[in-house]
Amino acid sequence: MLKGGIIINKYIENFINKFGDFASTKIYAYKQFLLETDYIIIKMYEAQIEGEDIAPIKEQYKEILMQREEARKQINELEEHLSSY
């Protein structure tokens, strides 16, 4: 697994290179990152339904889960900034 925000930084960089350095581009990139990593949340939810311990899954995907949290934070900040215009 990649460490230090490399995964999410690559997403943002790729989208900016393709579509330009705009708030809307960054929002879209963060949302795409969340969509493409939703499988982890589904995996944890299914384990919970089956009565399994989700701690191993959380540990395995710890970095991505932290990056998902950061993505949601960035989306909120960018959307708030856009709505202030």
C-alpha positions as CSV (number, residue, x, y, z in Angstrom):
1,M,0.0,0.0,0.0
2,L,1.2,3.5,-0.8
3,K,1.9,5.8,2.2
4,G,1.9,9.5,2.9
5,G,-1.1,10.5,0.8
6,I,0.4,9.3,-2.4
7,I,-2.8,7.7,-3.6
8,I,-5.0,10.7,-3.2
9,N,-2.3,13.1,-4.4
10,K,-2.0,11.1,-7.6
11,Y,-5.8,11.3,-8.2
12,I,-5.7,15.1,-7.8
13,E,-2.6,15.5,-9.9
14,N,-4.1,13.4,-12.8
15,F,-7.4,15.3,-12.8
16,I,-5.7,18.7,-12.7
17,N,-3.4,17.7,-15.6
18,K,-6.4,16.6,-17.6
19,F,-8.9,19.3,-16.8
20,G,-7.1,22.2,-15.3
21,D,-6.4,23.6,-11.8
22,F,-10.0,24.5,-10.8
23,A,-11.9,24.0,-7.6
24,S,-14.5,22.0,-9.5
25,T,-11.8,19.7,-10.9
26,K,-10.5,19.1,-7.4
27,I,-14.0,18.4,-6.0
28,Y,-14.6,15.9,-8.8
29,A,-11.3,14.2,-8.3
30,Y,-11.9,13.9,-4.5
31,K,-15.4,12.5,-5.2
32,Q,-14.0,10.0,-7.7
33,F,-11.5,8.9,-5.2
34,L,-14.3,8.3,-2.7
35,L,-16.3,6.3,-5.2
36,E,-13.4,4.2,-6.2
37,T,-12.6,3.3,-2.6
38,D,-16.2,2.7,-1.4
39,Y,-15.5,-1.0,-1.7
40,I,-13.6,-0.8,1.6
41,I,-16.6,0.6,3.4
42,I,-18.8,-2.1,1.8
43,K,-16.3,-4.7,2.9
44,M,-16.4,-3.5,6.5
45,Y,-20.2,-3.2,6.5
46,E,-20.6,-6.8,5.2
47,A,-18.1,-8.1,7.8
48,Q,-20.1,-6.3,10.5
49,I,-23.4,-7.8,9.2
50,E,-21.8,-11.2,9.4
51,G,-20.7,-10.6,13.0
52,E,-17.0,-10.5,12.0
53,D,-14.4,-8.2,13.5
54,I,-13.7,-5.2,11.2
55,A,-10.5,-4.3,13.0
56,P,-8.3,-6.3,10.6
57,I,-9.9,-4.6,7.6
58,K,-9.5,-1.1,9.2
59,E,-5.9,-1.9,9.8
60,Q,-5.3,-3.2,6.3
61,Y,-6.8,-0.1,4.7
62,K,-5.8,2.4,7.4
63,E,-4.0,4.8,5.0
64,I,-6.9,4.9,2.5
65,L,-9.5,5.4,5.2
66,M,-7.5,8.4,6.5
67,Q,-7.3,9.7,2.9
68,R,-11.0,9.3,2.5
69,E,-11.5,11.4,5.6
70,E,-9.2,14.1,4.1
71,A,-11.1,13.9,0.8
72,R,-14.4,14.6,2.5
73,K,-12.8,17.5,4.4
74,Q,-11.4,19.0,1.2
75,I,-14.7,18.6,-0.7
76,N,-16.5,20.5,2.1
77,E,-13.9,23.3,2.1
78,L,-13.9,23.6,-1.6
79,E,-17.7,23.6,-1.9
80,E,-17.9,26.1,0.9
81,H,-15.4,28.4,-0.9
82,L,-17.3,28.1,-4.2
83,S,-20.7,28.9,-2.5
84,S,-19.2,32.1,-1.0
85,Y,-18.9,33.6,-4.5
